[in-house]
Amino acid sequence: MKKYLLMLFFGATVCGQNTNLKELTFTEYLGYVKKYHPMVKSANLEISNAQANLMIARGGFDPKIEIDYNKKQFKDQEYYSILKSSFKIPTWYGIEVKAGFDNSEGFFINPENTTPNKGLTSLGITVPVGQGLFINQRMTDLRKAKIQLQLSQSERKLQAIMVLYDAAVSYFNWKKNYDEVQLYNSYLQNAETRYKGVASLILNGDKPAIDSVEAGIIVRNRKLSLEDFTLKLAKAKLELSNFLWLENNIPLELQDTVLPQENIANSIQDVLKTNDFLTTKLSIDTHPKINALQNKIAILDVERKLKANQILPKMDVGYHYLSESNAFKDSNAKNYRLGVNFYFPIFLRKERGSLKLAKFKIQDTQFALDLEKVQLKNKIIAQQTEILSLDKQRKLVAELVTDYATMLNSEERLFSFGESSIFLINTRENNLVNSQLVKIALENRFLISNAELFKVMANPD
């Protein structure tokens, strides 16, 4: 039902009725972008990807069943039948518990594989006493996956905030171009009315014929400017349509009956919550960029610990108690299998080089973190200063518009008394139009500046 109503809202021009004008408020627009825009949805997938990677990393600690069975039969004679099966349980500190059952039969069995008639069971443990005890690859993968989940939350915010910022700028530019078109529409009508009035005065002999040329020039200039701004408005609408979507990834096209919100500058700071950023001292400790870099350092530090551990000698000690399949109750400690694996490079050049590279990566990311903190603080202060300055400029230009309007009204009164000219009226009106264009441009800068602060703070939720 909601989708039907929204499609009706955006498709009202099908009936060709321009009287059904509807306002698309900035709050509604931003809400649809947050909910339906594909790139915002893609940003949410960052967390899903991190959760999937975490599941993969946890899979390194899953118990495993292994079965290896080989049999050879030739000329009605069983050469061998060998079964090797095991159940392994990896633990956190690199220790592995393993239970197994082996059974071998046949005339050509390697004595090493010979087992009792009912098979041979084993239960044992393998312990890495050097490399891999306190940290190993699967422990590293799991720790990195947990940190990556936190990192993905920061990256989701950074990706979503860029989409919302671009969407906000497109809305503000649409609003600016719409106001400019409305402005030139209004003054084109004034110029055409004035041209008709001057033509009547010329016919009556009250004004020289040259005044019609002067009035005609301003009409054509207004038409030219209107055509240019109409083109800009059409392009701004298409740009805005890039951010309008419905569920199921259905794109929308902005129709002519949809208008931007009036007086948006009065509520923009409440919508983007930039008013809180202007009145309170901000902390960047929880900023997504800072958190992202801190999490990247944490991931690199986990890798550094793994590289440092690889400098230790690799020595795995395994002990497995052996018994016939039904003889665990008659345990004999003399039945066992013991194994020791030892590995240690003499010069450790590869391992020491890898550790140095890991430390360099941490230092490089730490430099980036320190720089980002300074840049963020300066960006926030710069945006706060710009917003306050633009707010003052908006008030000043509003006063200028009022003064230029007063001057134009006064000049029109003088013209009605025959004490002024078309040239002076056009000059006064051009000053008024230019001041109103400056007012529209300043409002646009004010809105975009608030959006810039919104982007810097990176809090899209």
Salt bridges, closest charged atoms under 4 A:
GLU66 OE2 - LYS88 NZ 3.35
ASP179 OD2 - LYS175 NZ 3.43
GLU180 OE2 - LYS176 NZ 2.93
ASP228 OD2 - LYS232 NZ 3.75
ASP256 OD1 - LYS237 NZ 2.59
ASP301 OD1 - ARG304 NE 2.92
ASP301 OD2 - LYS305 NZ 3.89
GLU303 OE2 - LYS144 NZ 2.80
GLU372 OE2 - LYS289 NZ 3.86
ASP391 OD1 - ARG394 NH1 2.99
GLU411 OE1 - ARG428 NE 3.17
GLU412 OE2 - ARG194 NH2 3.57
GLU429 OE2 - ARG194 NH2 2.90
GLU429 OE1 - ARG222 NH2 2.90
GLU452 OE1 - LYS455 NZ 3.64
ASP461 OD2 - ARG156 NH2 3.08
